[in-house]
Amino acid sequence: MTIAKKTIIIVGDLFPTTDNVSYFIKGDVDSLYGERICQLFSDSDLIICNLEGSLTDHGERCMKTGPIKVAPTNAIEAYKKLGVDYCMLANNHATDGGHQGMIDTMHTLEDAGIKYIGAGKNNHEIIRSFVQEVDDMKIGFYNVSETMYNRPSENQAGVWLYDEYVVCKELEQLKKGCNYLIVIYHGGIEKFQYPSPEMRKRFHRMADNGADMILAQHTHCVGCEEWYNNSYLLYGQGDFLLKNYALGLTDSGLIIELDVEDGKVEIKKHLVESVDNLFVRYSAQQDLSAFYQRSKKVNDEDYVYLQMQDFCDRELKLYLEAFKSPSKMMLKLRRFLPTIYKRWLYRYKERDLLFTLHTLRSEQNRETAIVGLENLFRRLKA
């Protein structure tokens, strides 16, 4: 199908919460998105979003830690009224409703006339890409996620996961059938505004194999951009409408607008802001100066690594708690005597730290530990 006009809109994470799900169910797009955003979408010809969760009316849930993002199937009304054409499903919350939730999400989209890529009923039926003709150009889209709780199997629904060899081969082949290839990648470090060294290498490899644009979602914050061998790389698009946890960081996002004309693609960015964790609005200021300043530093690997070190130092407590698994008594100590708790938390012997580093660094050890722990968890739950 050829699109008469030439505008494509791509937004990041979009999913209701318990506080605003009633607006989704009513399809109240004016309240949810505001007049300026609704007009921007109305003037566009192809709208793509990341559906960050499971739309299901069943009670099955993924066994995991962290937030579970599940909403009733009738919340699809807000996606329909907004005019969404495609939902990206390759993300870490797609299986929050378990296997049945993933199936329900795909059926709900199909019934609403909304297409999807990035997921499937099992590991043999995952739809990874589509090609859309826009103004006599063939635009390809490819959706992939980092591995989290979302792995498919022979009889378990899941999402398309990043395997560098497979992904790069598929991008190379897909590019042969299109003029412009866009990868929507769900991964990166949450709440960190630069790419990790590994993430940047991945993006460069995908660009080397045919990707003209790569958009990173999942980080929940607006990151920075880079042009690499004529490919546009965005390290952090930020959320569109999702519950935010860090004010001033995770409460903004970018709408990416692509204007296609005469065989060329022009990229425009629109800044949006969260309002009370309920709604999203077009930013009146459109101030992207901090974004552009960060982007100037992307090639300074020493600077970016120092930023990453500082970020990881602040996040280290979360991992130390995971390794030590504090008892209820220790958690009370954290609340009432935080200084003593911190002393206990950081009291590791050198051998303990070395062994932990060894386990995490080694691919063999990580894989062995994950499989062993998953099997033990299943036996404990049996």
URZI-V106035 format. One line per field, one symbol per residue. phi: phi as a letter, one per 20 degrees, with the letter a starting at -180 (. if undefined). A space follows every 10 residues. Layout:
phi: ???
This chain:
phi: .eefebdddc cefcafdfec ffffffmeff ffdnfffgfg ffeedbccce eeqdebdeef cfebdnfddc bfffffgfff ffnfecdedf bedgdfemgf ffffffffff femdebcnba fbfddfedbb cdeclmdede cccbcfecdd febgccfacf dfcgffffff fgffffdbeb ddddddroef mdecffgfff fgffffffdp febcdednfm bfdbcbdclm deddeoemfe bbfdccfncd dbbdeedddd almccddccc eccfclldcc cfffeledff gfffffegfe ffffffffff ffffeggfff fffelgffff fffffecfff fffffeedfg ffffffffff feffffffff ffffffffff ef
